[in-house]
Amino acid sequence: MPLLSIPTFILPKSLHPDMKSVIHDRRGLKTVCLFLCSGWSFSMGSAYQFHSWRVFVVVCALPCVSAVVALTFMPESPRFFLETGKHDEAWMVLKHIHDTNMRARGEPERVFTVNRIKVPRQLDELVEMQSESANPVLKVFCKIKAELRGIWLTFLRCFIHPVKDNTIKLATVWFTLSFGFYGLSVWFPDVIKHLQADDYASRVKIHNNERIEDFTFNFTLENQIHRNGAFINDRYANMKFKAVTFIDSSFFNCYFEDVSSVRSFFKNCSFVDSFFYNTDIDDTKLTNSRIINSSFHHNKTGCQMTFDNDYSAYWVYFVNFLGTLAVLPGNIVSALLMDKIGRLSMLGGSMVLSGISCFFLWFGTSESMMIFMLCLYNGLSISAWNSLDVVTAELYPTDRRGTGFGFCNAMCKLAAVLGNLIFGSLVGITKAIPILLASSVLVGGGLVGLRLPDTRANVLM
């Protein structure tokens, strides 16, 4: 980058007195540029430049913003229009729903008729009746209090006959499905990573009691262990240590320049009369090591990892992407067969099959097999999610549907948190317990789901 392309007015004042020295130092100039841009971007190595977390947050927020915009084009519910006294608008929404359903059934000639509409009591009227002469602040307080009391009473009505048993069963199904699904989602990529680590460790090269003098290392050292080595008058220039460990080794009069390291450590080593320039070797990589008459200059700071050095940085996202891609055929199949095979058959069958496919993860010994089982599991479980949404909405009457659905979703989020904590604590210890736990929970939840009432031919309450 030409120096003139950097406006001087954006430089911190503390840098101006030393700008001449910085200009003549390419590394110093690069440091200044990264410092100035650190608020908006960061660097991983020298070959990759990434925008900062702000751009990531914006990209993640786009679907939410799109959903908010799309909601502005959706009509309010008929119940809301009735509560606000807009009876004609409520009738139009109901007619639109009726006409859409009849066209889907192939009966567009069916005429929409409304025999009776029950108008809910107005909350404002209740507040006015309670205190007609109340001041505005007290009126707002009473309105909020009445609203909260109404929510609580509606919640309690989800646990009385005839929906009490359905609420308990639905909460159980939501909890078990979420526990197994989100638990596996956080556990599975780590299983792949451990398989890769085991395979990588099986190919490690071990060097014992070696002695190397007057040698220049200008290439990558990878997946090695050096024990009781002696390195004398050696030069390490423009090189990388990748998964290299030096144990009980000594470095005499060695020169390190432009050295980067990934998962590399020096344990119980000695550095005598050695010089380090532009390296990332620091206290975190020197374990119980002795530094005698050695100096460190212009150490690298920040993350020096690149995708070439450690592709696990994106591997977890790639595995999840494949698993998410497998959801697409499951969505299509569940949409086409929801009314043909029934909600409960799809819900219970999907959860039981998901549990069985999860159990077979126990026998996975390769990355490809494990990824295939993950895709199969995700493709099966998405049908359970879709049918569970439909069953939950259809089992509750209108005045309790939103509250009941919200309670079930709260159980879902609680299970997701517990699943992440429990499965995450077991990662790296054993894969038997997570697999058996997820499999048994999913099968049990599927059997409970089969006990729910069938709503395929029922009229919504």
C-alpha positions as a Markdown table, in Angstrom:
| # | Residue | x | y | z |
|---|---|---|---|---|
| 1 | Met | 0.0 | 0.0 | 0.0 |
| 2 | Pro | 1.5 | 3.4 | -0.9 |
| 3 | Leu | 2.2 | 5.5 | 2.1 |
| 4 | Leu | 0.4 | 8.5 | 0.6 |
| 5 | Ser | -2.9 | 6.6 | 0.5 |
| 6 | Ile | -2.9 | 6.8 | 4.4 |
| 7 | Pro | -4.4 | 10.1 | 5.5 |
| 8 | Thr | -2.2 | 11.6 | 8.2 |
| 9 | Phe | -5.1 | 13.2 | 10.0 |
| 10 | Ile | -6.4 | 9.8 | 11.2 |
| 11 | Leu | -3.1 | 8.8 | 12.9 |
| 12 | Pro | -3.0 | 9.0 | 16.6 |
| 13 | Lys | -1.0 | 12.0 | 17.9 |
| 14 | Ser | 1.4 | 9.8 | 19.8 |
| 15 | Leu | 2.6 | 8.4 | 16.5 |
| 16 | His | 3.4 | 11.6 | 14.7 |
| 17 | Pro | 6.9 | 12.2 | 16.2 |
| 18 | Asp | 8.1 | 8.8 | 15.1 |
| 19 | Met | 6.5 | 8.7 | 11.7 |
| 20 | Lys | 9.9 | 8.9 | 9.9 |
| 21 | Ser | 11.0 | 5.7 | 11.6 |
| 22 | Val | 7.7 | 4.0 | 10.9 |
| 23 | Ile | 7.8 | 5.0 | 7.2 |
| 24 | His | 11.1 | 3.3 | 6.7 |
| 25 | Asp | 10.0 | 0.1 | 8.6 |
| 26 | Arg | 7.6 | -2.0 | 6.5 |
| 27 | Arg | 6.6 | -4.0 | 9.5 |
| 28 | Gly | 5.9 | -0.9 | 11.5 |
| 29 | Leu | 3.8 | 0.5 | 8.7 |
| 30 | Lys | 1.8 | -2.8 | 8.6 |
| 31 | Thr | 1.3 | -2.6 | 12.4 |
| 32 | Val | 0.0 | 1.0 | 12.1 |
| 33 | Cys | -2.4 | 0.0 | 9.4 |
| 34 | Leu | -3.8 | -2.9 | 11.4 |
| 35 | Phe | -4.1 | -0.7 | 14.4 |
| 36 | Leu | -6.1 | 1.9 | 12.5 |
| 37 | Cys | -8.4 | -0.8 | 11.1 |
| 38 | Ser | -8.7 | -2.9 | 14.2 |
| 39 | Gly | -12.1 | -1.5 | 14.9 |
| 40 | Trp | -13.5 | -2.8 | 11.6 |
| 41 | Ser | -11.3 | -5.8 | 10.5 |
| 42 | Phe | -8.8 | -8.3 | 11.8 |
| 43 | Ser | -6.1 | -10.4 | 10.2 |
| 44 | Met | -5.5 | -14.1 | 10.5 |
| 45 | Gly | -2.0 | -14.6 | 9.3 |
| 46 | Ser | -0.7 | -12.7 | 6.3 |
| 47 | Ala | -2.8 | -14.3 | 3.6 |
| 48 | Tyr | -6.3 | -13.8 | 5.0 |
| 49 | Gln | -8.1 | -10.6 | 6.0 |
| 50 | Phe | -11.5 | -10.8 | 7.6 |
| 51 | His | -14.0 | -8.2 | 8.4 |
| 52 | Ser | -14.8 | -7.8 | 12.1 |
| 53 | Trp | -17.5 | -9.2 | 14.2 |
| 54 | Arg | -19.6 | -6.2 | 13.4 |
| 55 | Val | -20.1 | -7.4 | 9.8 |
| 56 | Phe | -20.9 | -10.9 | 11.1 |
| 57 | Val | -23.6 | -9.5 | 13.4 |
| 58 | Val | -25.1 | -7.5 | 10.6 |
| 59 | Val | -25.3 | -10.5 | 8.4 |
| 60 | Cys | -26.9 | -12.6 | 11.2 |
| 61 | Ala | -29.4 | -9.8 | 11.8 |
| 62 | Leu | -30.6 | -9.6 | 8.2 |
| 63 | Pro | -33.0 | -12.6 | 8.5 |
| 64 | Cys | -34.5 | -11.0 | 11.6 |
| 65 | Val | -34.9 | -7.7 | 9.9 |
| 66 | Ser | -36.5 | -9.4 | 6.9 |
| 67 | Ala | -38.9 | -11.2 | 9.2 |
| 68 | Val | -39.9 | -7.9 | 10.8 |
| 69 | Val | -40.5 | -6.3 | 7.4 |
| 70 | Ala | -42.5 | -9.4 | 6.3 |
| 71 | Leu | -44.7 | -9.1 | 9.4 |
| 72 | Thr | -45.9 | -5.7 | 8.3 |
| 73 | Phe | -47.6 | -7.3 | 5.3 |
| 74 | Met | -49.4 | -9.9 | 7.4 |
| 75 | Pro | -52.9 | -9.2 | 8.8 |
| 76 | Glu | -53.6 | -9.1 | 12.5 |
| 77 | Ser | -55.4 | -12.1 | 14.0 |
| 78 | Pro | -59.2 | -12.0 | 14.0 |
| 79 | Arg | -59.2 | -12.2 | 17.8 |
| 80 | Phe | -57.1 | -9.0 | 18.0 |
| 81 | Phe | -59.6 | -7.2 | 15.7 |
| 82 | Leu | -62.5 | -8.4 | 17.8 |
| 83 | Glu | -60.8 | -7.2 | 21.0 |
| 84 | Thr | -60.3 | -3.8 | 19.5 |
| 85 | Gly | -63.8 | -3.5 | 18.1 |
| 86 | Lys | -62.9 | -3.9 | 14.4 |
| 87 | His | -65.5 | -6.5 | 13.6 |
| 88 | Asp | -65.5 | -5.9 | 9.8 |
| 89 | Glu | -61.7 | -6.4 | 9.6 |
| 90 | Ala | -62.0 | -9.6 | 11.6 |
| 91 | Trp | -64.6 | -10.9 | 9.2 |
| 92 | Met | -62.4 | -10.1 | 6.2 |
| 93 | Val | -59.5 | -12.0 | 7.7 |
| 94 | Leu | -61.6 | -15.1 | 8.4 |
| 95 | Lys | -63.1 | -14.9 | 4.9 |
| 96 | His | -59.6 | -14.7 | 3.4 |
| 97 | Ile | -58.5 | -17.8 | 5.4 |
| 98 | His | -61.7 | -19.7 | 4.4 |
| 99 | Asp | -61.3 | -18.9 | 0.7 |
| 100 | Thr | -57.6 | -19.9 | 0.7 |
| 101 | Asn | -58.3 | -23.2 | 2.4 |
| 102 | Met | -61.2 | -24.0 | 0.0 |
| 103 | Arg | -59.0 | -23.3 | -3.1 |
| 104 | Ala | -56.4 | -25.6 | -1.7 |
| 105 | Arg | -59.1 | -28.3 | -1.3 |
| 106 | Gly | -60.3 | -27.8 | -4.8 |
| 107 | Glu | -63.7 | -26.3 | -3.6 |
| 108 | Pro | -63.4 | -22.6 | -4.5 |
| 109 | Glu | -67.2 | -22.4 | -4.9 |
| 110 | Arg | -67.8 | -22.8 | -1.1 |
| 111 | Val | -69.3 | -19.6 | 0.3 |
| 112 | Phe | -68.0 | -18.3 | 3.6 |
| 113 | Thr | -70.7 | -17.9 | 6.2 |
| 114 | Val | -70.4 | -16.7 | 9.8 |
| 115 | Asn | -73.2 | -17.7 | 12.2 |
| 116 | Arg | -71.9 | -16.2 | 15.4 |
| 117 | Ile | -68.8 | -14.3 | 16.7 |
| 118 | Lys | -68.1 | -14.1 | 20.4 |
| 119 | Val | -66.6 | -10.7 | 21.2 |
| 120 | Pro | -64.1 | -10.8 | 24.1 |
| 121 | Arg | -64.4 | -8.3 | 26.9 |
| 122 | Gln | -62.4 | -5.1 | 26.4 |
| 123 | Leu | -59.4 | -4.7 | 28.8 |
| 124 | Asp | -59.8 | -0.9 | 28.7 |
| 125 | Glu | -63.4 | -1.2 | 29.8 |
| 126 | Leu | -62.3 | -3.3 | 32.8 |
| 127 | Val | -59.7 | -0.7 | 33.7 |
| 128 | Glu | -62.3 | 2.2 | 33.4 |
| 129 | Met | -64.8 | 0.3 | 35.5 |
| 130 | Gln | -62.1 | -0.2 | 38.2 |
| 131 | Ser | -61.2 | 3.4 | 38.4 |
| 132 | Glu | -63.1 | 6.0 | 36.3 |
| 133 | Ser | -61.5 | 9.0 | 37.9 |
| 134 | Ala | -58.0 | 7.5 | 38.1 |
| 135 | Asn | -55.1 | 9.7 | 36.9 |
| 136 | Pro | -53.2 | 8.6 | 33.7 |
| 137 | Val | -50.3 | 7.0 | 35.6 |
| 138 | Leu | -52.5 | 4.9 | 37.8 |
| 139 | Lys | -54.6 | 4.0 | 34.8 |
| 140 | Val | -51.5 | 2.7 | 33.0 |
| 141 | Phe | -50.4 | 0.8 | 36.1 |
| 142 | Cys | -53.8 | -0.8 | 36.4 |
| 143 | Lys | -53.8 | -1.8 | 32.8 |
| 144 | Ile | -50.4 | -3.4 | 33.1 |
| 145 | Lys | -51.5 | -5.2 | 36.2 |
| 146 | Ala | -54.6 | -6.4 | 34.6 |
| 147 | Glu | -52.7 | -7.6 | 31.5 |
| 148 | Leu | -50.2 | -9.5 | 33.6 |
| 149 | Arg | -53.0 | -11.1 | 35.7 |
| 150 | Gly | -54.8 | -12.1 | 32.5 |
| 151 | Ile | -51.6 | -13.7 | 31.2 |
| 152 | Trp | -51.1 | -15.6 | 34.4 |
| 153 | Leu | -54.7 | -16.8 | 34.5 |
| 154 | Thr | -54.5 | -17.9 | 30.9 |
| 155 | Phe | -51.3 | -19.8 | 31.7 |
| 156 | Leu | -53.1 | -21.6 | 34.6 |
| 157 | Arg | -55.9 | -22.5 | 32.3 |
| 158 | Cys | -53.5 | -24.5 | 30.2 |
| 159 | Phe | -53.2 | -26.9 | 33.2 |
| 160 | Ile | -56.9 | -27.6 | 33.8 |
| 161 | His | -59.2 | -30.0 | 32.1 |
| 162 | Pro | -59.5 | -30.7 | 29.2 |
| 163 | Val | -56.0 | -29.5 | 28.1 |
| 164 | Lys | -54.0 | -30.4 | 31.2 |
| 165 | Asp | -52.8 | -33.8 | 29.9 |
| 166 | Asn | -52.1 | -32.4 | 26.5 |
| 167 | Thr | -49.9 | -29.6 | 28.0 |
| 168 | Ile | -47.8 | -32.0 | 30.0 |
| 169 | Lys | -47.4 | -34.4 | 27.0 |
| 170 | Leu | -46.5 | -31.5 | 24.7 |
| 171 | Ala | -44.0 | -30.0 | 27.1 |
| 172 | Thr | -42.4 | -33.4 | 27.4 |
| 173 | Val | -42.1 | -33.9 | 23.7 |
| 174 | Trp | -40.8 | -30.4 | 23.1 |
| 175 | Phe | -38.2 | -30.9 | 25.9 |
| 176 | Thr | -37.0 | -34.3 | 24.7 |
| 177 | Leu | -36.8 | -33.3 | 21.1 |
| 178 | Ser | -34.9 | -30.1 | 21.9 |
| 179 | Phe | -32.6 | -31.8 | 24.4 |
| 180 | Gly | -31.5 | -34.4 | 21.9 |
| 181 | Phe | -31.3 | -32.1 | 18.9 |
| 182 | Tyr | -29.4 | -29.2 | 20.4 |
| 183 | Gly | -27.2 | -31.5 | 22.5 |
| 184 | Leu | -26.0 | -33.4 | 19.5 |
| 185 | Ser | -25.5 | -30.2 | 17.5 |
| 186 | Val | -22.9 | -29.0 | 20.0 |
| 187 | Trp | -21.4 | -32.4 | 20.6 |
| 188 | Phe | -21.2 | -33.8 | 17.1 |
| 189 | Pro | -18.6 | -31.4 | 15.5 |
| 190 | Asp | -16.3 | -32.1 | 18.5 |
| 191 | Val | -16.6 | -35.8 | 17.9 |
| 192 | Ile | -15.4 | -35.2 | 14.3 |
| 193 | Lys | -12.6 | -33.1 | 15.6 |
| 194 | His | -11.5 | -35.8 | 18.1 |
| 195 | Leu | -11.6 | -38.4 | 15.3 |
| 196 | Gln | -9.3 | -36.2 | 13.3 |
| 197 | Ala | -7.0 | -35.6 | 16.3 |
| 198 | Asp | -6.7 | -39.3 | 17.0 |
| 199 | Asp | -5.9 | -40.0 | 13.3 |
| 200 | Tyr | -3.4 | -37.1 | 13.3 |
| 201 | Ala | -1.7 | -38.2 | 16.5 |
| 202 | Ser | -1.4 | -41.8 | 15.2 |
| 203 | Arg | 1.0 | -40.4 | 12.5 |
| 204 | Val | 3.2 | -38.4 | 14.8 |
| 205 | Lys | 7.0 | -38.6 | 14.3 |
| 206 | Ile | 9.1 | -39.0 | 17.4 |
| 207 | His | 12.8 | -37.9 | 17.5 |
| 208 | Asn | 14.9 | -38.9 | 20.5 |
| 209 | Asn | 18.4 | -37.7 | 21.5 |
| 210 | Glu | 19.0 | -35.9 | 18.2 |
| 211 | Arg | 21.9 | -33.4 | 17.8 |
| 212 | Ile | 21.7 | -30.8 | 15.0 |
| 213 | Glu | 24.4 | -28.2 | 14.4 |
| 214 | Asp | 24.7 | -25.3 | 11.9 |
| 215 | Phe | 21.5 | -26.2 | 10.1 |
| 216 | Thr | 18.9 | -23.8 | 8.6 |
| 217 | Phe | 15.3 | -24.7 | 9.0 |
| 218 | Asn | 13.3 | -22.8 | 6.3 |
| 219 | Phe | 10.4 | -25.3 | 5.9 |
| 220 | Thr | 7.4 | -26.4 | 7.9 |
| 221 | Leu | 7.9 | -28.9 | 10.8 |
| 222 | Glu | 4.6 | -30.8 | 11.4 |
| 223 | Asn | 3.3 | -33.4 | 13.8 |
| 224 | Gln | 6.5 | -34.1 | 15.5 |
| 225 | Ile | 7.8 | -34.7 | 19.1 |
| 226 | His | 11.5 | -34.0 | 19.8 |
| 227 | Arg | 12.9 | -35.4 | 23.1 |
| 228 | Asn | 16.3 | -34.6 | 24.7 |
| 229 | Gly | 17.5 | -32.9 | 21.6 |
| 230 | Ala | 20.4 | -30.5 | 21.2 |
| 231 | Phe | 20.3 | -27.7 | 18.7 |
| 232 | Ile | 23.5 | -25.8 | 18.3 |
| 233 | Asn | 24.1 | -22.7 | 16.0 |
| 234 | Asp | 20.9 | -23.5 | 14.1 |
| 235 | Arg | 18.8 | -20.9 | 12.2 |
| 236 | Tyr | 15.0 | -21.0 | 12.0 |
| 237 | Ala | 13.9 | -18.5 | 9.3 |
| 238 | Asn | 10.6 | -18.0 | 7.5 |
| 239 | Met | 9.1 | -21.3 | 8.8 |
| 240 | Lys | 6.2 | -22.8 | 10.7 |
| 241 | Phe | 5.9 | -25.2 | 13.6 |
| 242 | Lys | 2.6 | -27.1 | 13.3 |
| 243 | Ala | 1.8 | -29.5 | 16.1 |
| 244 | Val | 5.4 | -29.8 | 17.2 |
| 245 | Thr | 6.5 | -30.3 | 20.8 |
| 246 | Phe | 10.1 | -30.0 | 22.1 |
| 247 | Ile | 10.6 | -31.8 | 25.4 |
| 248 | Asp | 13.8 | -31.5 | 27.5 |
| 249 | Ser | 15.6 | -30.0 | 24.6 |
| 250 | Ser | 18.4 | -27.4 | 24.5 |
| 251 | Phe | 18.9 | -24.5 | 22.0 |
| 252 | Phe | 22.4 | -23.0 | 22.0 |
| 253 | Asn | 23.2 | -19.8 | 20.0 |
| 254 | Cys | 20.1 | -20.3 | 17.8 |
| 255 | Tyr | 18.4 | -17.6 | 15.7 |
| 256 | Phe | 14.6 | -17.5 | 15.2 |
| 257 | Glu | 13.2 | -15.1 | 12.6 |
| 258 | Asp | 9.7 | -14.9 | 11.1 |
| 259 | Val | 8.6 | -18.0 | 12.8 |
| 260 | Ser | 4.9 | -18.9 | 13.5 |
| 261 | Ser | 3.5 | -21.8 | 15.4 |
| 262 | Val | 0.2 | -23.6 | 15.7 |
| 263 | Arg | -0.3 | -26.1 | 18.6 |
| 264 | Ser | 3.4 | -26.1 | 19.3 |
| 265 | Phe | 5.1 | -26.0 | 22.6 |
| 266 | Phe | 8.5 | -26.1 | 24.3 |
| 267 | Lys | 8.4 | -28.0 | 27.6 |
| 268 | Asn | 11.3 | -28.1 | 30.0 |
| 269 | Cys | 13.6 | -26.6 | 27.3 |
| 270 | Ser | 16.6 | -24.3 | 27.6 |
| 271 | Phe | 17.5 | -21.4 | 25.4 |
| 272 | Val | 21.0 | -20.1 | 25.7 |
| 273 | Asp | 22.4 | -17.1 | 23.8 |
| 274 | Ser | 19.5 | -17.3 | 21.4 |
| 275 | Phe | 17.7 | -14.5 | 19.5 |
| 276 | Phe | 14.0 | -14.2 | 18.5 |
| 277 | Tyr | 12.8 | -11.7 | 16.0 |
| 278 | Asn | 9.2 | -11.5 | 14.7 |
| 279 | Thr | 8.0 | -14.8 | 16.2 |
| 280 | Asp | 4.9 | -15.8 | 18.1 |
| 281 | Ile | 6.9 | -17.8 | 20.6 |
| 282 | Asp | 5.9 | -16.4 | 24.0 |
| 283 | Asp | 5.3 | -17.5 | 27.6 |
| 284 | Thr | 2.2 | -19.4 | 26.6 |
| 285 | Lys | 4.3 | -21.8 | 24.5 |
| 286 | Leu | 7.3 | -22.0 | 26.9 |
| 287 | Thr | 6.4 | -24.4 | 29.7 |
| 288 | Asn | 8.9 | -24.6 | 32.5 |
| 289 | Ser | 11.6 | -23.5 | 30.1 |
| 290 | Arg | 14.8 | -21.5 | 30.9 |
| 291 | Ile | 15.8 | -18.4 | 29.1 |
| 292 | Ile | 19.5 | -17.6 | 29.5 |
| 293 | Asn | 21.1 | -14.6 | 27.7 |
| 294 | Ser | 18.3 | -14.7 | 25.1 |
| 295 | Ser | 16.2 | -11.8 | 23.8 |
| 296 | Phe | 12.9 | -11.4 | 22.1 |
| 297 | His | 12.3 | -8.6 | 19.6 |
| 298 | His | 9.2 | -7.5 | 17.7 |
| 299 | Asn | 7.1 | -10.4 | 18.8 |
| 300 | Lys | 3.9 | -11.2 | 16.8 |
| 301 | Thr | 0.7 | -10.4 | 18.5 |
| 302 | Gly | -2.9 | -11.5 | 17.9 |
| 303 | Cys | -4.1 | -14.6 | 16.2 |
| 304 | Gln | -1.6 | -16.1 | 13.7 |
| 305 | Met | -3.7 | -19.1 | 12.7 |
| 306 | Thr | -4.6 | -19.6 | 9.0 |
| 307 | Phe | -6.9 | -22.0 | 7.4 |
| 308 | Asp | -3.9 | -23.7 | 5.9 |
| 309 | Asn | -2.5 | -24.4 | 9.3 |
| 310 | Asp | -5.7 | -25.5 | 11.1 |
| 311 | Tyr | -8.8 | -26.1 | 9.0 |
| 312 | Ser | -10.8 | -26.9 | 12.2 |
| 313 | Ala | -11.5 | -23.2 | 12.3 |
| 314 | Tyr | -14.1 | -23.6 | 9.6 |
| 315 | Trp | -14.6 | -27.4 | 9.8 |
| 316 | Val | -17.2 | -27.0 | 12.5 |
| 317 | Tyr | -19.2 | -24.7 | 10.3 |
| 318 | Phe | -18.8 | -26.9 | 7.3 |
| 319 | Val | -20.1 | -30.0 | 9.2 |
| 320 | Asn | -23.1 | -28.0 | 10.5 |
| 321 | Phe | -23.7 | -26.7 | 7.0 |
| 322 | Leu | -24.0 | -30.3 | 5.6 |
| 323 | Gly | -26.3 | -31.2 | 8.5 |
| 324 | Thr | -28.5 | -28.2 | 7.8 |
| 325 | Leu | -28.6 | -28.9 | 4.1 |
| 326 | Ala | -30.0 | -32.4 | 4.9 |
| 327 | Val | -33.0 | -30.7 | 6.4 |
| 328 | Leu | -34.3 | -29.5 | 3.0 |
| 329 | Pro | -35.6 | -32.9 | 1.8 |
| 330 | Gly | -37.0 | -33.6 | 5.3 |
| 331 | Asn | -39.0 | -30.3 | 5.0 |
| 332 | Ile | -40.3 | -31.2 | 1.6 |
| 333 | Val | -41.4 | -34.7 | 2.6 |
| 334 | Ser | -43.1 | -33.5 | 5.8 |
| 335 | Ala | -45.0 | -30.8 | 4.0 |
| 336 | Leu | -46.3 | -33.3 | 1.4 |
| 337 | Leu | -47.1 | -36.1 | 3.8 |
| 338 | Met | -48.4 | -34.2 | 6.8 |
| 339 | Asp | -52.1 | -34.7 | 6.0 |
| 340 | Lys | -51.7 | -38.1 | 4.4 |
| 341 | Ile | -50.0 | -40.1 | 7.2 |
| 342 | Gly | -51.1 | -37.9 | 10.1 |
| 343 | Arg | -49.4 | -35.5 | 12.5 |
| 344 | Leu | -48.9 | -38.1 | 15.3 |
| 345 | Ser | -47.5 | -40.8 | 13.0 |
| 346 | Met | -45.0 | -38.3 | 11.6 |
| 347 | Leu | -44.1 | -36.9 | 15.0 |
| 348 | Gly | -43.7 | -40.2 | 16.9 |
| 349 | Gly | -42.2 | -42.0 | 13.9 |
| 350 | Ser | -39.7 | -39.3 | 13.2 |
| 351 | Met | -38.5 | -39.0 | 16.8 |
| 352 | Val | -38.1 | -42.8 | 17.1 |
| 353 | Leu | -36.2 | -43.1 | 13.9 |
| 354 | Ser | -34.1 | -40.1 | 14.9 |
| 355 | Gly | -33.2 | -41.9 | 18.1 |
| 356 | Ile | -32.3 | -45.1 | 16.3 |
| 357 | Ser | -30.1 | -43.2 | 13.8 |
| 358 | Cys | -28.5 | -41.4 | 16.7 |
| 359 | Phe | -27.7 | -44.8 | 18.3 |
| 360 | Phe | -25.8 | -45.9 | 15.2 |
| 361 | Leu | -23.5 | -43.0 | 15.7 |
| 362 | Trp | -21.9 | -45.3 | 18.3 |
| 363 | Phe | -20.5 | -47.4 | 15.6 |
| 364 | Gly | -19.1 | -44.6 | 13.5 |
| 365 | Thr | -15.3 | -44.9 | 13.0 |
| 366 | Ser | -14.7 | -42.5 | 10.2 |
| 367 | Glu | -15.5 | -38.9 | 9.4 |
| 368 | Ser | -17.6 | -39.7 | 6.3 |
| 369 | Met | -19.7 | -42.2 | 8.2 |
| 370 | Met | -20.3 | -39.8 | 11.1 |
| 371 | Ile | -21.3 | -37.0 | 8.7 |
| 372 | Phe | -23.7 | -39.3 | 6.9 |
| 373 | Met | -25.3 | -40.3 | 10.1 |
| 374 | Leu | -25.6 | -36.6 | 11.1 |
| 375 | Cys | -27.3 | -35.8 | 7.8 |
| 376 | Leu | -29.7 | -38.7 | 8.3 |
| 377 | Tyr | -30.5 | -37.7 | 11.8 |
| 378 | Asn | -31.2 | -34.1 | 10.8 |
| 379 | Gly | -33.3 | -35.1 | 7.8 |
| 380 | Leu | -35.5 | -37.3 | 10.1 |
| 381 | Ser | -35.8 | -35.0 | 13.0 |
| 382 | Ile | -37.0 | -32.0 | 11.0 |
| 383 | Ser | -40.2 | -33.9 | 10.3 |
| 384 | Ala | -40.8 | -34.1 | 14.0 |
| 385 | Trp | -40.2 | -30.4 | 14.5 |
| 386 | Asn | -42.7 | -29.6 | 11.7 |
| 387 | Ser | -45.4 | -31.9 | 12.9 |
| 388 | Leu | -44.9 | -30.8 | 16.5 |
| 389 | Asp | -45.6 | -27.2 | 15.6 |
| 390 | Val | -48.9 | -28.2 | 13.9 |
| 391 | Val | -50.0 | -30.5 | 16.7 |
| 392 | Thr | -49.3 | -27.9 | 19.4 |
| 393 | Ala | -51.3 | -25.2 | 17.5 |
| 394 | Glu | -54.2 | -27.6 | 16.9 |
| 395 | Leu | -54.5 | -29.0 | 20.4 |
| 396 | Tyr | -55.1 | -25.7 | 22.1 |
| 397 | Pro | -58.3 | -23.6 | 21.9 |
| 398 | Thr | -57.9 | -20.0 | 20.5 |
| 399 | Asp | -57.9 | -18.3 | 23.9 |
| 400 | Arg | -55.0 | -20.5 | 25.1 |
| 401 | Arg | -53.1 | -21.3 | 22.0 |
| 402 | Gly | -50.5 | -18.5 | 22.2 |
| 403 | Thr | -49.8 | -19.1 | 25.9 |
| 404 | Gly | -49.6 | -22.9 | 25.5 |
| 405 | Phe | -47.3 | -22.6 | 22.5 |
| 406 | Gly | -45.2 | -20.1 | 24.3 |
| 407 | Phe | -44.9 | -22.4 | 27.4 |
| 408 | Cys | -43.8 | -25.3 | 25.1 |
| 409 | Asn | -41.2 | -23.1 | 23.4 |
| 410 | Ala | -39.9 | -22.1 | 26.8 |
| 411 | Met | -39.4 | -25.8 | 27.7 |
| 412 | Cys | -37.7 | -26.1 | 24.3 |
| 413 | Lys | -35.2 | -23.4 | 25.1 |
| 414 | Leu | -34.6 | -24.7 | 28.6 |
| 415 | Ala | -33.8 | -28.2 | 27.1 |
| 416 | Ala | -31.5 | -26.6 | 24.6 |
| 417 | Val | -29.5 | -24.9 | 27.4 |
| 418 | Leu | -29.3 | -28.1 | 29.4 |
| 419 | Gly | -28.4 | -30.1 | 26.4 |
| 420 | Asn | -25.5 | -27.8 | 25.5 |
| 421 | Leu | -24.2 | -27.9 | 29.1 |
| 422 | Ile | -24.5 | -31.7 | 29.6 |
| 423 | Phe | -23.3 | -32.8 | 26.2 |
| 424 | Gly | -20.6 | -30.2 | 26.2 |
| 425 | Ser | -19.2 | -31.5 | 29.6 |
| 426 | Leu | -19.0 | -35.0 | 28.1 |
| 427 | Val | -17.1 | -34.0 | 24.9 |
| 428 | Gly | -13.7 | -35.6 | 24.9 |
| 429 | Ile | -14.5 | -38.0 | 27.7 |
| 430 | Thr | -16.7 | -40.6 | 26.1 |
| 431 | Lys | -19.1 | -40.8 | 23.2 |
| 432 | Ala | -21.2 | -43.7 | 24.7 |
| 433 | Ile | -23.1 | -41.6 | 27.3 |
| 434 | Pro | -24.1 | -38.7 | 24.9 |
| 435 | Ile | -25.3 | -41.2 | 22.2 |
| 436 | Leu | -27.2 | -43.4 | 24.7 |
| 437 | Leu | -28.7 | -40.3 | 26.4 |
| 438 | Ala | -29.8 | -38.6 | 23.2 |
| 439 | Ser | -31.1 | -41.8 | 21.7 |
| 440 | Ser | -33.2 | -42.8 | 24.7 |
| 441 | Val | -34.5 | -39.3 | 25.2 |
| 442 | Leu | -35.7 | -39.1 | 21.6 |
| 443 | Val | -37.3 | -42.5 | 21.5 |
| 444 | Gly | -39.0 | -41.8 | 24.9 |
| 445 | Gly | -40.3 | -38.4 | 23.6 |
| 446 | Gly | -41.5 | -40.1 | 20.4 |
| 447 | Leu | -43.5 | -42.6 | 22.3 |
| 448 | Val | -45.1 | -39.9 | 24.4 |
| 449 | Gly | -45.9 | -38.0 | 21.2 |
| 450 | Leu | -47.8 | -41.0 | 19.9 |
| 451 | Arg | -50.1 | -40.7 | 22.9 |
| 452 | Leu | -51.4 | -37.3 | 22.0 |
| 453 | Pro | -54.8 | -36.8 | 20.4 |
| 454 | Asp | -55.0 | -37.0 | 16.7 |
| 455 | Thr | -56.0 | -33.5 | 15.3 |
| 456 | Arg | -55.9 | -34.3 | 11.6 |
| 457 | Ala | -59.7 | -34.2 | 11.0 |
| 458 | Asn | -60.6 | -32.0 | 14.0 |
| 459 | Val | -62.0 | -28.5 | 13.7 |
| 460 | Leu | -59.9 | -25.9 | 15.5 |
| 461 | Met | -61.4 | -24.8 | 18.8 |
